[in-house]
Amino acid sequence: MPKNLAVVILNWNGRNWLEKFLPGVVRFSQDADIYIIDNLSTDDSIEFTQTHFPTVKIIRNHQNYGFAGGYNEGLKEIKNEYYCLLNSDVEVTENWISPVLDLLEKDPSISAVQPKILSFNHKKQFEFAGAAGGLIDNLGYPYCRGRIFDDLEEDNGQYDDETEIFWASGCCFFIRSKDFWDQNGFDERFFAHQEEIDLCWRLINSGKKIFYTGKSKVYHVGGGTLNKQSVQKTYLNIRNNLSMMLKNLPFPKLIGLLFFRLCLDGIAGIYFGLKNGFSHLWAVLRAHFGFYAQLPGTWKLRQNHQKTRFYQSKWLIFKHFLGGR
């Protein structure tokens, strides 16, 4: 019989990360089954795992499906009640699992939970990817408690609460397996970036809740696959964000907001180009072309996921601009 929880690490040529962080996962996850889903690595990460961690189960994908497709493919073989999708560059801590499972078992309407995510390199600082729980503003831009754009807060206990959020970070993402598959998993067209936000939005539209708990914490290196200055990351984030909005926004807000966002993206592209080079401006343009190319398929998916509710965030990003931040 499988245990209630499967801790599942997606791997692609991540021998160094597994060597550094897998010992802690094994040590502090005694009540969970641990899996590696391998996206057709060409290094010796799987041989290393089999030699040094024989209790860790290996699932081999037949190609590199990316983050979204890689998990969708590999999770088909895992039958546990709960999944924890864990990045390979995450350091877990003692008792990191119990507070999350307590929330899931206490309230069946909670579908997904994330812990407090701190920076591995700056232990008192929140980490970019998730921080203290994800929110989204009225323009569709995702941000976090503890992180607005690149502005990261120090952890002084201000987010030691347990609270409902809009999206849980994919770097440490606990979810009921039934709810994952009821939504057909991640949108594989995203490949990587913002697929967990899209999934959380679909779950909320179906009446489920997403939660954060500050009683559990992990440390994330970040940028293990694509760093923050990656042109490909710029492309994926913008393309996927536009597709996510088209799929999930109610119709009265859709047209005007999408047009406004396309204009803002043009301004952002000029800024990226001046700051990081022409390749980033071109990435923004490619992202728009990619969004248009996916538009017919996104519109079909919209019919399954969109509801009348649109999440209204507690804080707007423009308030931070107006406040001099």
Buried (B, 14 or more C-beta within 10 A) or exposed (E): EEBBBBBBBBBBBBBBBBEBBBEBBBEBBEEBBBBBBBBBBEBEBBEBBEEEBEEBBBBEBEEBBBBBBBBBBBBEEBEBBBBBBBBBBBBBBEEBBEBBBBBBEEEEEBBBBBBBBBBBEEEEBBBBBBBBBBBBBBBBBBBBBBBBEEEBBEBEEEBEBBEEBBBBBBBBBBBBBEBBEBBBBBBBBBBBBBBBBBBBBBBBBEEBBBBBBBBBBBBBBBBBBBEEEBBBBBBBBBBBBBBBBBBBBEEEEBEEBBEEBEEEBBEBBEEBBEEBEEBBBBBBBBBBEBBEEBEEEBEEBBEEBBEEEBBEBEEBBEEBEEEEE
